[in-house]
């Protein structure tokens, strides 16, 4: 799995997401204003979107665009990607 090969990079992104979520919690506990809380939530959403983009791009590179992939493997990977994207944006 390509996620195993990029584990260090992906775990670092997960830690950034965790930090962003903790920042949202701190903002709420500290009773910050709506604008600041929403801005903090937007940063958290950006971090999770960046993590998802990294995994999706790796999938494309390793399962669709890599040389030597059979048409059958490429088709299966494309179908998997479609399902994942629908879940993510759904």
C-alpha positions as CSV (number, residue, x, y, z in Angstrom):
1,X,0.0,0.0,0.0
2,X,1.3,3.4,-0.9
3,X,0.1,4.8,2.5
4,X,2.6,2.6,4.2
5,X,5.5,4.0,2.1
6,X,4.4,7.6,2.9
7,X,3.5,6.9,6.5
8,X,5.8,9.4,8.1
9,X,4.5,12.3,5.9
10,X,0.8,11.2,6.4
11,X,1.2,10.9,10.2
12,X,2.7,14.4,10.3
13,X,-0.4,15.7,8.4
14,X,-2.6,13.9,10.9
15,X,-0.8,15.6,13.7
16,X,-1.4,18.9,12.1
17,X,-5.1,18.1,11.8
18,X,-5.1,17.1,15.5
19,X,-3.5,20.4,16.4
20,X,-6.1,22.3,14.4
21,X,-9.0,20.5,16.1
22,X,-7.4,21.1,19.5
23,X,-7.2,24.8,18.5
24,X,-11.0,24.8,17.8
25,X,-11.6,23.3,21.2
26,X,-9.3,25.9,22.9
27,X,-11.1,28.7,21.1
28,X,-14.5,27.4,22.3
29,X,-13.3,26.9,25.9
30,X,-11.8,30.4,25.9
31,X,-15.1,31.8,24.6
32,X,-13.5,33.5,21.6
33,X,-15.8,35.3,19.2
34,X,-17.7,33.6,16.3
35,X,-15.3,35.0,13.6
36,X,-12.2,33.6,15.3
37,X,-13.9,30.2,16.0
38,X,-15.1,29.9,12.4
39,X,-11.6,30.9,11.1
40,X,-10.1,28.2,13.3
41,X,-12.6,25.6,12.0
42,X,-11.7,26.6,8.5
43,X,-8.1,26.0,9.2
44,X,-9.0,22.6,10.6
45,X,-11.0,21.8,7.5
46,X,-8.1,22.9,5.3
47,X,-5.8,20.6,7.2
48,X,-8.1,17.6,6.7
49,X,-8.6,18.5,3.1
50,X,-4.8,18.6,2.6
51,X,-4.5,15.1,4.2
52,X,-7.2,13.7,1.9
53,X,-5.6,15.3,-1.2
54,X,-2.3,13.8,-0.3
55,X,-3.8,10.3,-0.1
56,X,-5.9,10.8,-3.2
57,X,-2.9,12.1,-5.2
58,X,-0.8,9.1,-4.0
59,X,-3.5,6.8,-5.2
60,X,-3.6,8.4,-8.6
61,X,0.2,8.2,-9.0
62,X,0.6,4.6,-7.8
63,X,-2.6,3.0,-9.1
64,X,-3.6,4.9,-12.2
65,X,-0.6,6.8,-13.6
66,X,2.3,4.4,-12.8
67,X,3.8,2.6,-15.8
68,X,3.2,-1.1,-16.0
69,X,-0.3,-1.2,-14.6
70,X,-2.6,-3.4,-16.6
71,X,-5.9,-2.0,-17.9
72,X,-7.8,-4.2,-15.5
73,X,-5.8,-2.9,-12.5
74,X,-6.2,0.7,-13.7
75,X,-9.9,0.2,-14.1
76,X,-10.3,-1.2,-10.7
77,X,-8.2,1.6,-9.2
78,X,-10.3,4.2,-11.0
79,X,-13.5,2.7,-9.7
80,X,-12.1,2.7,-6.2
81,X,-11.1,6.3,-6.6
82,X,-14.6,7.3,-7.7
83,X,-16.1,5.6,-4.6
84,X,-13.7,7.3,-2.3
85,X,-14.2,10.7,-3.9
86,X,-18.0,10.3,-3.6
87,X,-17.7,9.4,0.1
88,X,-15.3,12.3,0.7
89,X,-17.4,15.0,-0.9
90,X,-20.8,13.4,-0.2
